């Protein structure tokens, strides 16, 4: 049970971090190409 909770938490964290980094990459990309 504990390992399952850790798995779910790490999965959620992984998805969240990937979304955050993707968002930052888009901001940087668009700000560089808007000039």
Secondary structure as UniProt FT lines:
FT   HELIX           2..33
//
